[in-house]
Amino acid sequence: MKLQGQVAVVTGAGRNIGEDVAKLLSKNGASIAVVDLDRARAEKVTADIIAAGGKAKAFICDVSKEGDIEATTKGVVDAFGRLDILVNNVAISDNKHMLDITTEEWNRTIAITLTAPFLMGKHAAKAMIAAGNGGRIVNVSSTSGYYGRGRAIAYTAAKGGVVNLTRSMAIQLAPHNIRVNSVVPNKIGSPVGKDDFDPTRPVKNLVGRPGVPIDLAQAILFLVSDDSSFIVGADLFVDGGCSTMMPGNE
Ligand SMILES: NC(=O)c1ccc[n+]([C@@H]2O[C@H](COP(=O)([O-])OP(=O)(O)OC[C@H]3O[C@@H](n4cnc5c(N)ncnc54)[C@H](O)[C@@H]3O)[C@@H](O)[C@H]2O)c1
């Protein structure tokens, strides 16, 4: 198994992409810290993993609060004895026009979608460095980090930030043998992208179907395993190829 004996923290693991990531990393031998704000979701995914023969523990954490992040990171090391992998998956979208969004809505979206991956990364990296085993971090970005949108403003700004946060994290953590990369999803059939997802509309990508959470989980497994040991600071598009097409030029 690719991740035998390793410990992985997955944020927003209570459903959808994070849930599939947690379960796939567990199937590959990792012990999973199931991090989510929603206790019922976190405990359900944890129970599922344990029922399937894996090791997992639920951590109830609001990633917009640094105190929660510090307590969670310490709790993971106390519970499992180490921390090897971090998947920064939580985000919220504002779904707002810039003329309507309040400063409070802007700040909350930035805090959860951009500042949280930085703070989770900072505290996890300190634990990885203290253990001396290196590590791997994957930040979940979005095609909304590469292109503007009519129906979101703070989310697109935050996801653009995640793309370049990943590059600086990769540079700054490379001396500690911690590899940092990002994945770039588009229209996965789950709530963050739901406003954009109309199942009656033809899917415009090169695969001809909408993405599903396991598509992301498989890409993330690759990035946290030694199969990708020469890949650092990269953005792996998991979007069915839609970003390769210029609208109107298909
Ligand atoms: N779904 C898509 O179509 C799509 C497209 C592009 C990018 N993405 C990205 O993929 C990631 C996962 O998306 P998803 O649709 O699976 O998400 P989701 O909304 O279905 O699940 C997110 C989980 O995060 C938890 N959460 C929310 N706020 C939290 C907080 N403050 N602290 C801790 N946990 C919190 C929720 O309880 C939930 O269980 C996000 O980064 C998203 O931006 C998704």
PDBQT file of the ligand as one rigid body, heavy atoms in Angstrom, charges set to zero:
ROOT
HETATM    1  N1  LIG A 301     -17.575  20.921  -6.253  1.00  0.00    +0.000 N 
HETATM    2  C1  LIG A 301     -17.059  21.527  -7.313  1.00  0.00    +0.000 C 
HETATM    3  O1  LIG A 301     -17.647  21.553  -8.409  1.00  0.00    +0.000 OA
HETATM    4  C2  LIG A 301     -15.758  22.213  -7.196  1.00  0.00    +0.000 A 
HETATM    5  C3  LIG A 301     -15.212  22.873  -8.307  1.00  0.00    +0.000 A 
HETATM    6  C4  LIG A 301     -13.990  23.488  -8.197  1.00  0.00    +0.000 A 
HETATM    7  C5  LIG A 301     -13.312  23.444  -6.977  1.00  0.00    +0.000 A 
HETATM    8  N2  LIG A 301     -13.852  22.799  -5.912  1.00  0.00    +0.000 N 
HETATM    9  C6  LIG A 301     -13.124  22.811  -4.647  1.00  0.00    +0.000 C 
HETATM   10  O2  LIG A 301     -13.080  21.502  -4.078  1.00  0.00    +0.000 OA
HETATM   11  C7  LIG A 301     -13.094  21.597  -2.654  1.00  0.00    +0.000 C 
HETATM   12  C8  LIG A 301     -14.190  20.720  -2.074  1.00  0.00    +0.000 C 
HETATM   13  O3  LIG A 301     -15.421  21.060  -2.685  1.00  0.00    +0.000 OA
HETATM   14  P1  LIG A 301     -16.758  20.276  -2.307  1.00  0.00    +0.000 P 
HETATM   15  O4  LIG A 301     -17.766  20.687  -3.305  1.00  0.00    +0.000 OA
HETATM   16  O5  LIG A 301     -16.461  18.822  -2.127  1.00  0.00    +0.000 OA
HETATM   17  O6  LIG A 301     -17.100  20.949  -0.879  1.00  0.00    +0.000 OA
HETATM   18  P2  LIG A 301     -18.398  20.739   0.045  1.00  0.00    +0.000 P 
HETATM   19  O7  LIG A 301     -18.996  22.073   0.318  1.00  0.00    +0.000 OA
HETATM   20  O8  LIG A 301     -19.291  19.688  -0.468  1.00  0.00    +0.000 OA
HETATM   21  O9  LIG A 301     -17.729  20.173   1.375  1.00  0.00    +0.000 OA
HETATM   22  C9  LIG A 301     -16.905  20.981   2.145  1.00  0.00    +0.000 C 
HETATM   23  C10 LIG A 301     -16.842  20.441   3.573  1.00  0.00    +0.000 C 
HETATM   24  O10 LIG A 301     -16.158  21.464   4.290  1.00  0.00    +0.000 OA
HETATM   25  C11 LIG A 301     -16.802  21.655   5.546  1.00  0.00    +0.000 C 
HETATM   26  N3  LIG A 301     -16.548  23.022   5.979  1.00  0.00    +0.000 N 
HETATM   27  C12 LIG A 301     -17.134  24.165   5.537  1.00  0.00    +0.000 A 
HETATM   28  N4  LIG A 301     -16.658  25.225   6.201  1.00  0.00    +0.000 NA
HETATM   29  C13 LIG A 301     -15.751  24.745   7.084  1.00  0.00    +0.000 A 
HETATM   30  C14 LIG A 301     -14.915  25.341   8.059  1.00  0.00    +0.000 A 
HETATM   31  N5  LIG A 301     -14.934  26.666   8.276  1.00  0.00    +0.000 N 
HETATM   32  N6  LIG A 301     -14.083  24.554   8.789  1.00  0.00    +0.000 NA
HETATM   33  C15 LIG A 301     -14.063  23.199   8.587  1.00  0.00    +0.000 A 
HETATM   34  N7  LIG A 301     -14.842  22.571   7.696  1.00  0.00    +0.000 NA
HETATM   35  C16 LIG A 301     -15.677  23.335   6.959  1.00  0.00    +0.000 A 
HETATM   36  C17 LIG A 301     -18.269  21.378   5.277  1.00  0.00    +0.000 C 
HETATM   37  O11 LIG A 301     -18.932  21.010   6.502  1.00  0.00    +0.000 OA
HETATM   38  C18 LIG A 301     -18.209  20.259   4.244  1.00  0.00    +0.000 C 
HETATM   39  O12 LIG A 301     -18.306  18.981   4.871  1.00  0.00    +0.000 OA
HETATM   40  C19 LIG A 301     -13.222  23.085  -2.342  1.00  0.00    +0.000 C 
HETATM   41  O13 LIG A 301     -11.937  23.632  -2.132  1.00  0.00    +0.000 OA
HETATM   42  C20 LIG A 301     -13.821  23.659  -3.618  1.00  0.00    +0.000 C 
HETATM   43  O14 LIG A 301     -13.548  25.025  -3.804  1.00  0.00    +0.000 OA
HETATM   44  C21 LIG A 301     -15.057  22.188  -5.989  1.00  0.00    +0.000 A 
ENDROOT
TORSDOF 0
